[in-house]
Amino acid sequence: MAYLDPTKGNARAAKQAAAVTNAAALTSVVAAGANPTKAEYDALRADVSALQTKLNAALTALRTAGVIAP
């Protein structure tokens, strides 16, 4: 286990993950009726896609820094 080996732990201790900016504010709105419109659906899908991209960037940064396994 690398975290029990002082030589490997010290090498990793100074490593930081790359900065990842916060997720943007939501652009979607609450559906007006019982069924969402295409525009409401598309806005929600765009928000989810942006959040997925942000999460993947954060995971990549953590892997690169050696915080989580590749």
N, CA, C and O of each residue as an XYZ file, in Angstrom:
280
protein
N       0.830     -1.178      0.000
C       0.000      0.000      0.000
C       0.871      1.237      0.000
O       1.694      1.446      0.892
N       0.671      2.050     -1.019
C       1.518      3.226     -1.194
C       1.399      4.208     -0.037
O       2.381      4.868      0.304
N       0.235      4.321      0.570
C       0.087      5.310      1.643
C       0.789      4.882      2.918
O       0.978      5.709      3.810
N       1.183      3.618      3.037
C       1.941      3.162      4.204
C       3.449      3.259      3.971
O       4.222      3.191      4.926
N       3.871      3.416      2.734
C       5.286      3.535      2.407
C       5.675      5.015      2.483
O       5.216      5.809      1.661
N       6.512      5.399      3.453
C       6.847      6.811      3.628
C       7.468      7.447      2.389
O       7.232      8.625      2.123
N       8.254      6.695      1.629
C       8.890      7.295      0.451
C       7.859      7.607     -0.624
O       7.956      8.642     -1.284
N       6.895      6.751     -0.811
C       5.856      7.015     -1.809
C       4.869      8.051     -1.296
O       4.391      8.886     -2.064
N       4.565      8.006     -0.021
C       3.628      8.969      0.547
C       4.156     10.380      0.483
O       3.406     11.306      0.175
N       5.454     10.567      0.773
C       6.046     11.905      0.721
C       6.062     12.455     -0.697
O       5.856     13.651     -0.901
N       6.299     11.606     -1.660
C       6.327     12.066     -3.044
C       4.938     12.530     -3.480
O       4.809     13.461     -4.275
N       3.920     11.887     -2.966
C       2.565     12.235     -3.355
C       2.024     13.400     -2.532
O       1.111     14.093     -2.981
N       2.558     13.627     -1.360
C       2.025     14.653     -0.461
C       2.097     16.050     -1.053
O       1.212     16.866     -0.797
N       3.121     16.347     -1.835
C       3.273     17.691     -2.382
C       2.501     17.885     -3.679
O       2.446     19.001     -4.195
N       1.912     16.840     -4.212
C       1.211     16.914     -5.488
C      -0.208     17.415     -5.282
O      -0.934     16.892     -4.437
N      -0.606     18.411     -6.038
C      -1.973     18.908     -5.971
C      -2.668     18.662     -7.291
O      -2.046     18.648     -8.354
N      -3.963     18.469     -7.199
C      -4.754     18.309     -8.409
C      -4.912     19.665     -9.085
O      -4.880     20.704     -8.426
N      -5.079     19.646    -10.384
C      -5.332     20.882    -11.119
C      -6.660     21.475    -10.675
O      -7.589     20.745    -10.328
N      -6.744     22.777    -10.685
C      -7.974     23.447    -10.266
C      -9.087     23.188    -11.273
O      -8.866     23.200    -12.484
N     -10.269     22.959    -10.758
C     -11.461     22.798    -11.587
C     -12.459     23.837    -11.095
O     -12.769     23.888     -9.905
N     -12.956     24.656    -11.994
C     -13.879     25.709    -11.591
C     -15.222     25.123    -11.179
O     -15.549     23.987    -11.524
N     -15.988     25.902    -10.445
C     -17.306     25.467    -10.000
C     -18.236     25.282    -11.187
O     -18.044     25.873    -12.250
N     -19.244     24.452    -10.982
C     -20.257     24.257    -12.014
C     -21.037     25.559    -12.195
O     -21.247     26.309    -11.242
N     -21.456     25.810    -13.418
C     -22.214     27.023    -13.726
C     -23.619     26.934    -13.144
O     -24.100     25.855    -12.799
N     -24.257     28.079    -13.044
C     -25.645     28.123    -12.561
C     -26.554     27.403    -13.552
O     -26.272     27.354    -14.749
N     -27.633     26.856    -13.045
C     -28.577     26.157    -13.907
C     -29.239     27.120    -14.880
O     -29.526     28.271    -14.552
N     -29.468     26.623    -16.068
C     -30.180     27.421    -17.062
C     -31.609     26.930    -17.248
O     -32.442     27.631    -17.822
N     -31.890     25.732    -16.767
C     -33.236     25.183    -16.917
C     -34.162     25.767    -15.855
O     -33.717     26.247    -14.813
N     -35.453     25.715    -16.145
C     -36.464     26.212    -15.218
C     -37.450     25.094    -14.921
O     -37.486     24.087    -15.628
N     -38.234     25.268    -13.895
C     -39.243     24.275    -13.536
C     -40.294     24.238    -14.639
O     -40.709     25.281    -15.143
N     -40.723     23.034    -15.012
C     -41.732     22.886    -16.061
C     -43.025     23.565    -15.643
O     -43.461     23.459    -14.497
N     -43.629     24.264    -16.597
C     -44.855     25.011    -16.312
C     -46.065     24.091    -16.161
O     -46.953     24.366    -15.354
N     -46.107     23.016    -16.920
C     -47.263     22.125    -16.885
C     -46.879     20.726    -16.440
O     -45.790     20.497    -15.914
N     -47.787     19.807    -16.661
C     -47.537     18.419    -16.275
C     -46.438     17.801    -17.127
O     -45.642     17.002    -16.633
N     -46.391     18.165    -18.398
C     -45.382     17.622    -19.302
C     -44.423     18.731    -19.713
O     -44.861     19.807    -20.121
N     -43.116     18.481    -19.610
C     -42.158     19.522    -20.005
C     -42.179     19.727    -21.525
O     -42.448     18.799    -22.288
N     -41.893     20.949    -21.936
C     -41.802     21.255    -23.362
C     -40.429     20.817    -23.870
O     -39.546     20.476    -23.083
N     -40.261     20.831    -25.181
C     -38.967     20.474    -25.764
C     -37.894     21.456    -25.294
O     -36.770     21.046    -25.003
N     -38.222     22.730    -25.218
C     -37.245     23.729    -24.766
C     -36.824     23.468    -23.323
O     -35.643     23.581    -22.994
N     -37.783     23.119    -22.455
C     -37.460     22.809    -21.057
C     -36.583     21.564    -20.968
O     -35.623     21.522    -20.200
N     -36.923     20.557    -21.758
C     -36.125     19.328    -21.788
C     -34.710     19.617    -22.279
O     -33.736     19.164    -21.677
N     -34.595     20.369    -23.370
C     -33.277     20.680    -23.928
C     -32.415     21.467    -22.952
O     -31.209     21.237    -22.864
N     -33.030     22.402    -22.213
C     -32.282     23.179    -21.222
C     -31.787     22.276    -20.091
O     -30.649     22.414    -19.643
N     -32.618     21.371    -19.638
C     -32.210     20.444    -18.584
C     -31.101     19.516    -19.065
O     -30.154     19.232    -18.331
N     -31.225     19.051    -20.297
C     -30.207     18.166    -20.862
C     -28.874     18.907    -20.983
O     -27.822     18.323    -20.724
N     -28.904     20.165    -21.367
C     -27.671     20.958    -21.463
C     -27.038     21.134    -20.086
O     -25.815     21.071    -19.957
N     -27.857     21.353    -19.056
C     -27.333     21.484    -17.688
C     -26.670     20.194    -17.226
O     -25.590     20.222    -16.635
N     -27.312     19.070    -17.495
C     -26.751     17.771    -17.095
C     -25.452     17.503    -17.848
O     -24.491     16.997    -17.269
N     -25.419     17.837    -19.126
C     -24.212     17.636    -19.923
C     -23.052     18.490    -19.398
O     -21.916     18.020    -19.320
N     -23.342     19.743    -19.038
C     -22.302     20.619    -18.486
C     -21.788     20.089    -17.154
O     -20.589     20.140    -16.881
N     -22.689     19.585    -16.334
C     -22.288     19.033    -15.041
C     -21.460     17.762    -15.224
O     -20.504     17.532    -14.482
N     -21.820     16.943    -16.202
C     -21.051     15.732    -16.505
C     -19.628     16.102    -16.925
O     -18.669     15.469    -16.484
N     -19.488     17.109    -17.762
C     -18.166     17.567    -18.196
C     -17.344     18.047    -17.007
O     -16.155     17.741    -16.908
N     -17.971     18.799    -16.102
C     -17.281     19.326    -14.924
C     -16.841     18.180    -14.002
O     -15.724     18.197    -13.485
N     -17.708     17.195    -13.798
C     -17.371     16.049    -12.953
C     -16.219     15.256    -13.555
O     -15.307     14.849    -12.835
N     -16.249     15.033    -14.865
C     -15.159     14.310    -15.510
C     -13.836     15.060    -15.383
O     -12.788     14.436    -15.217
N     -13.871     16.387    -15.460
C     -12.650     17.178    -15.291
C     -12.113     17.042    -13.869
O     -10.903     16.938    -13.669
N     -13.002     17.042    -12.886
C     -12.572     16.888    -11.490
C     -11.979     15.502    -11.261
O     -10.960     15.373    -10.583
N     -12.596     14.473    -11.812
C     -12.064     13.118    -11.662
C     -10.709     12.979    -12.339
O      -9.813     12.332    -11.797
N     -10.548     13.568    -13.502
C      -9.262     13.531    -14.202
C      -8.179     14.220    -13.380
O      -7.054     13.729    -13.291
N      -8.517     15.353    -12.783
C      -7.547     16.078    -11.957
C      -7.138     15.237    -10.752
O      -5.961     15.208    -10.393
N      -8.089     14.557    -10.129
C      -7.768     13.712     -8.979
C      -6.911     12.522     -9.383
O      -5.998     12.141     -8.652
N      -7.194     11.934    -10.535
C      -6.376     10.810    -11.016
C      -4.965     11.269    -11.326
O      -3.999     10.591    -10.977
N      -4.840     12.411    -11.977
C      -3.522     12.944    -12.338
C      -2.686     13.226    -11.098
O      -1.473     13.016    -11.101
N      -3.331     13.699    -10.043
C      -2.614     13.998     -8.801
C      -2.347     12.757     -7.970
O      -1.656     12.833     -6.954
N      -2.881     11.616     -8.381
C      -2.650     10.380     -7.647
C      -3.535     10.230     -6.424
O      -3.244      9.411     -5.553
N      -4.607     11.003     -6.340
C      -5.504     10.918     -5.192
C      -6.421      9.717     -5.311
O      -6.718      9.051     -4.319
N      -6.873      9.438     -6.545
C      -7.708      8.250     -6.782
C      -7.035      7.408     -7.852
O      -6.205      7.904     -8.615
N      -7.390      6.156     -7.903
C      -6.781      5.221     -8.859
C      -7.196      5.573    -10.287
O      -8.312      6.036    -10.520
N      -6.298      5.353    -11.232
C      -6.624      5.633    -12.644
C      -7.650      4.666    -13.195
O      -8.029      4.767    -14.362
